[in-house]
Amino acid sequence: MAAIPYRRFSSICPTVQKLVIRLIQEEFTPYLSLSADVSEAAWARAVALADPTFLYCTAAEPTVRLCPESYEQLLKSLQQELTVSR
């Protein structure tokens, strides 16, 4: 049986989840109006609520990419959970 290259955030181990959250923080922070100090727990909750899908590529170099279908959903979840109310 071939490995499925697509994985939901909720299906990956906690150690990898932490790494993925760090990558998401780096990618999405410029698009968000965040308060000075957003906790790691708040980021974890927002990402878990969106439960985005990732593509695992294990060719020459292992790569984890956010599936395009999950991008908008994740951005919306991060905006709702992490941004400062105006």
Backbone as JSON, one array per atom type, in Angstrom:
{
  "sequence": "MAAIPYRRFSSICPTVQKLVIRLIQEEFTPYLSLSADVSEAAWARAVALADPTFLYCTAAEPTVRLCPESYEQLLKSLQQELTVSR",
  "N": [[0.85, -1.18, 0.0], [0.65, 2.14, -0.93], [2.08, 5.11, 0.46], [0.15, 7.84, 1.63], [0.41, 11.05, 0.42], [-0.81, 13.31, 1.44], [-1.66, 14.96, 4.42], [-3.6, 15.7, 7.29], [-3.38, 18.37, 9.63], [-4.11, 17.61, 12.21], [-3.47, 14.92, 12.2], [-0.77, 14.54, 12.42], [2.2, 13.99, 14.39], [2.75, 15.43, 17.7], [5.3, 16.66, 17.93], [6.06, 17.26, 15.28], [3.89, 18.85, 14.69], [4.46, 21.14, 16.22], [6.72, 22.11, 14.85], [5.56, 22.65, 12.36], [3.74, 24.64, 13.08], [5.52, 26.69, 13.71], [6.55, 27.22, 11.15], [4.21, 28.09, 9.92], [3.72, 30.38, 11.43], [5.86, 32.01, 10.59], [5.21, 32.29, 7.89], [2.6, 33.47, 7.84], [2.44, 35.63, 9.65], [3.16, 38.24, 8.57], [0.78, 38.93, 7.28], [-1.12, 39.43, 9.15], [-2.7, 41.41, 11.71], [-1.34, 41.54, 14.55], [-1.39, 41.37, 18.14], [1.1, 42.53, 20.47], [2.23, 40.28, 21.79], [1.55, 37.19, 21.0], [0.57, 34.15, 22.21], [2.14, 30.88, 22.14], [0.31, 28.87, 22.57], [-2.06, 30.05, 21.66], [-1.53, 30.27, 18.93], [-1.3, 27.51, 18.32], [-3.91, 26.64, 18.91], [-5.42, 28.09, 17.0], [-4.41, 27.07, 14.57], [-5.04, 24.38, 14.9], [-7.84, 24.52, 14.91], [-8.37, 25.22, 12.25], [-7.28, 23.02, 11.01], [-5.48, 22.38, 8.73], [-4.54, 20.93, 5.54], [-1.64, 19.22, 4.51], [0.99, 18.65, 2.17], [3.22, 16.09, 1.89], [6.34, 15.75, 0.65], [8.74, 13.48, -0.24], [10.93, 13.17, -1.85], [14.02, 13.91, -3.2], [14.77, 15.79, -1.17], [13.15, 15.98, 1.92], [10.01, 17.61, 2.13], [7.52, 19.8, 3.37], [4.46, 21.07, 2.56], [1.88, 23.48, 2.6], [-1.3, 22.74, 1.46], [-2.84, 24.28, -1.33], [-5.63, 24.5, -1.2], [-6.14, 24.67, 1.49], [-5.1, 27.05, 2.31], [-6.6, 29.56, 2.33], [-8.58, 28.96, 4.23], [-7.02, 28.51, 6.51], [-5.79, 31.04, 6.82], [-8.07, 32.6, 7.36], [-8.92, 31.45, 9.78], [-6.71, 32.05, 11.42], [-6.85, 34.85, 11.36], [-9.33, 35.25, 12.67], [-8.84, 34.14, 15.2], [-6.45, 35.25, 16.19], [-5.99, 37.97, 15.6], [-6.05, 41.49, 16.44], [-8.89, 43.01, 17.72], [-10.76, 45.58, 16.18]],
  "CA": [[0.0, 0.0, 0.0], [1.45, 3.36, -1.05], [1.84, 6.15, 1.48], [-0.66, 8.97, 1.17], [1.25, 12.23, 0.63], [-1.56, 14.4, 2.08], [-1.95, 14.71, 5.84], [-4.23, 16.76, 8.04], [-2.58, 18.82, 10.78], [-4.49, 16.81, 13.39], [-2.97, 13.55, 12.11], [0.67, 14.46, 12.58], [2.62, 13.9, 15.79], [2.91, 16.73, 18.35], [6.6, 17.26, 17.64], [5.98, 17.82, 13.93], [2.92, 19.95, 14.77], [5.17, 22.33, 16.7], [7.54, 22.61, 13.75], [4.65, 23.19, 11.34], [3.22, 25.9, 13.62], [6.59, 27.69, 13.53], [6.57, 27.57, 9.73], [2.99, 28.87, 9.67], [3.95, 31.71, 12.03], [6.75, 32.76, 9.7], [4.52, 32.56, 6.62], [1.36, 34.23, 7.94], [2.53, 36.81, 10.5], [3.1, 39.52, 7.84], [-0.57, 39.19, 6.79], [-2.02, 39.55, 10.3], [-2.49, 42.5, 12.68], [-1.24, 40.83, 15.82], [-0.99, 42.1, 19.35], [2.54, 42.44, 20.69], [2.68, 38.97, 22.22], [0.58, 36.12, 20.82], [1.16, 32.96, 22.82], [2.26, 29.65, 21.35], [-0.95, 28.15, 22.72], [-3.04, 30.68, 20.78], [-1.21, 29.83, 17.57], [-1.64, 26.09, 18.22], [-5.37, 26.53, 18.88], [-5.91, 28.61, 15.71], [-4.05, 26.12, 13.52], [-5.82, 23.17, 15.13], [-9.21, 24.78, 14.48], [-8.39, 25.17, 10.78], [-6.85, 21.67, 10.65], [-5.13, 22.41, 7.32], [-3.96, 19.76, 4.9], [-0.28, 19.41, 4.05], [1.54, 17.69, 1.23], [4.56, 15.63, 2.26], [7.16, 15.29, -0.47], [9.94, 12.85, 0.32], [11.84, 12.86, -2.96], [15.43, 14.15, -2.86], [14.78, 16.41, 0.15], [11.8, 16.01, 2.48], [9.38, 18.92, 2.1], [6.15, 19.87, 3.83], [3.83, 22.25, 1.99], [0.46, 23.69, 2.83], [-2.08, 22.57, 0.24], [-3.49, 25.54, -1.7], [-7.03, 24.48, -0.76], [-6.19, 24.97, 2.92], [-4.49, 28.34, 2.59], [-7.61, 30.56, 2.7], [-9.21, 28.53, 5.48], [-6.06, 28.75, 7.58], [-5.67, 32.49, 6.99], [-9.3, 33.06, 8.01], [-8.88, 30.99, 11.17], [-5.69, 32.84, 12.11], [-7.4, 36.2, 11.53], [-10.37, 35.24, 13.68], [-8.35, 33.74, 16.5], [-5.24, 35.91, 16.66], [-5.85, 39.39, 15.31], [-6.56, 42.47, 17.37], [-10.2, 43.56, 17.35], [-10.7, 47.01, 15.94]],
  "C": [[0.89, 1.25, 0.0], [1.09, 4.36, 0.04], [1.04, 7.29, 0.86], [0.14, 10.24, 1.46], [0.53, 13.39, 1.32], [-1.89, 14.02, 3.5], [-2.62, 15.93, 6.44], [-3.32, 17.12, 9.22], [-2.85, 17.93, 11.99], [-3.92, 15.4, 13.36], [-1.46, 13.42, 12.28], [1.05, 14.51, 14.06], [2.87, 15.29, 16.37], [4.24, 17.42, 18.06], [6.6, 17.93, 16.27], [4.97, 18.96, 13.91], [3.6, 21.23, 15.22], [6.03, 22.95, 15.61], [6.68, 23.27, 12.67], [4.08, 24.53, 11.81], [4.26, 27.01, 13.46], [6.66, 28.15, 12.08], [5.36, 28.43, 9.37], [3.14, 30.27, 10.25], [4.79, 32.57, 11.1], [6.04, 33.17, 8.41], [3.38, 33.56, 6.77], [1.44, 35.5, 8.79], [2.49, 38.12, 9.72], [1.69, 39.9, 7.37], [-1.58, 39.47, 7.91], [-1.68, 40.78, 11.14], [-2.51, 41.89, 14.07], [-0.93, 41.76, 16.97], [0.49, 41.81, 19.57], [3.0, 41.01, 21.0], [1.56, 37.95, 22.1], [1.23, 34.84, 21.32], [1.24, 31.79, 21.84], [0.97, 28.86, 21.41], [-2.04, 28.73, 21.82], [-2.79, 30.28, 19.33], [-1.62, 28.37, 17.37], [-3.15, 25.9, 18.12], [-5.92, 26.97, 17.52], [-5.6, 27.64, 14.57], [-4.86, 24.84, 13.66], [-7.27, 23.35, 14.69], [-9.34, 24.7, 12.96], [-8.09, 23.76, 10.27], [-6.47, 21.57, 9.17], [-4.52, 21.1, 6.83], [-2.59, 20.13, 4.35], [0.09, 18.31, 3.07], [2.95, 17.37, 1.68], [5.26, 15.11, 1.01], [8.43, 14.71, 0.11], [10.91, 12.44, -0.77], [13.29, 13.07, -2.53], [15.57, 14.75, -1.47], [13.35, 16.42, 0.68], [11.26, 17.44, 2.53], [7.96, 18.8, 2.62], [5.58, 21.17, 3.29], [2.36, 22.29, 2.35], [-0.26, 23.55, 1.51], [-2.8, 23.88, -0.07], [-4.94, 25.62, -1.23], [-7.18, 24.86, 0.7], [-5.74, 26.38, 3.25], [-5.51, 29.37, 3.08], [-8.27, 30.23, 4.04], [-8.29, 28.8, 6.67], [-5.91, 30.24, 7.85], [-6.89, 33.04, 7.73], [-9.32, 32.67, 9.49], [-7.87, 31.8, 11.98], [-6.19, 34.26, 12.35], [-8.44, 36.24, 12.63], [-9.84, 34.99, 15.08], [-7.23, 34.61, 17.05], [-5.19, 37.42, 16.49], [-6.52, 40.26, 16.35], [-7.9, 42.98, 16.86], [-10.08, 45.06, 17.19], [-11.97, 47.68, 16.34]]
}
